Amino acid sequence: QVQVVESGGGLVQAGGSLRLSCAASGSSFSIYSAGWYRQAPGKQRELVADFTSNRRTNVAASVKGRFTISRDNAKNTVYLQMNSLKPEDTANYYCNVYFADGLNRGYWGRGTQVTVST
């Protein structure tokens, strides 16, 4: 059974850094593409950063220059390095993963909470 588990969230002061991890397991295939999303209370879920099969990365304008998405193929894990955090980055962060199994099915984790204080 496929599992996607996010970790690394927490409470941090403005200007600080966090690194989120997204560990995907239960598939015999490698990660084909993946993305980090976030959802703040009362707001829609939005894309933060993702990468596609050709290794192109896409980063939202609101976090460009501060957040970086990366992957460890050996561990089937995706990371989100977040620097210079701002209070408006406070949200629940979710990972969405597609495996190279040809099914075109995305798997979501339950999220990890990031809270940035002033």
N, C-alpha and C positions, 0 to 999 in steps of 0.2 A: 504494500500500500504506500502510495506516495505521500511524503510529508515535507512540508516547507515550514521551517521554524526560524523566526527572526529573534535576534538578541542584540544586546548592546545599548539599549535605550536607558534613559535615566534623567536625572535632574542636573542641569549644568548652568553656570552663570553665562550671561551674554559675553560673547567674545571667546568662549571656550570651544572645545572640540569633542566629538564623539565618533566612534567607528561602529557602524551597525553591521551585523553579519546575517546572512540568509543561507541556512544550510538546507539543501535539498537531498532527500534520500528516498529509497524505495523504487527507483527506476534503474534499469540496466543501461540506460542511455545517458549521455552527457547533456549538460545544459545547452540548449540551442540559442535561446535569448532570454533576457530577464529584465525586470524593471523594478525600481523602487517608487512607491506612491505614498502619499500622505493625506490624512484627513483630519482637519481640525473640527471641533464641535460646531455644528450649525453650518458647515461648509461641505462642498462636494469633494470627493476624492480627486486628487490631482497627481499627474505624473511629475516626479522629481528628476529621475534620470533612468535611462535604459541603454541596453546595447543589443544589437541585432546579430544575426548569424555571420555577417561579414565583418564583425567586430567594430562597426561604427557605433560610437556613443552619442547619446543625445541628452542634454542637460537643460532643465527649465531655466528660463531667463532669470527668475527670481533667486536662483542659487548658483548661477554660473560664476566660476572663479572661486567658489567657496566649497562646493561639494564635488566629489569625484567617485564614480562608480568603477569597480574593478571586479575581477573574478579569479578564483583558484580552481582550475579545471580538475586537478588531482583530488580536490576535496569536494567538488560540486558545490562550491560556496561562492556567494556573491557578496560584495562588501559595498558599503557606502561610507566614505570618509567625509565627515562634516566638520568644517572649520569656520571660524568667525561666526559662530551661531548667534542668531538674533531671536528676540522673543516671538516674532512672527513665524519662526520655524517650529514653534510648539505644535505638536500634532501626534497622532498615532501613525507610525510608519509601517507600511506593508510591502511585502515582496511578492512579485508575480513571476513565475518561472515556466518556461516552455522547454520540454526535452526534445532531443533530436530523434523522436520516435515516429515522426510522420503523422501524428494524431492531431496536431495543431490545437492542443488543449492546454490552457493555462492553469496553473495551480497557485492558490493564494495561501499565505500564512495567516496567522491570527493577529500579527502586528506587534510592534514594540513601541512603548510610549516615550516620546522625547519632550521634555519640558525645559524651556530656557527662561531663566529668571533675569530680571533687570538688576 
